[in-house]
């Protein structure tokens, strides 16, 4: 009962800070939970976009996201972001993204992201893009990345 009340309070708190929280979607693959994949584009006709999501691992075995593929783009690469002084630069995430046992990895602006290059067709806000995630241990899952509009300036590439 106490736990239920607590989680309800968390849901309400999340709804207050983020109007999009009610639309959050998530997936399970074994011990992995994949939360709220979004594809942010500067405009509906953008040819590139950045994908964000969170992955948590409630299991006892380390896992690793090793590939992301989609028919909706020519390429989809795992990128990290590193700072060179005041300049942020993205680079390919060699070897994939570790998802340690008991851990949680958040892809977020200014950090890890999926770089979608050569988007095919218009990307209006709300469109759902099927994307396959391949994990070293847990295997493969298809998730839907929800398209969101951003101001072009917010994406520092
Ligand atoms: Cu990038």
Boltz pocket constraint, residues with backbone or C-beta under 6 A from the ligand:
constraints:
  - pocket:
      binder: B
      contacts: [[A, 79], [A, 80], [A, 90], [A, 91], [A, 113], [A, 114], [A, 115], [A, 157]]
      max_distance: 6.0
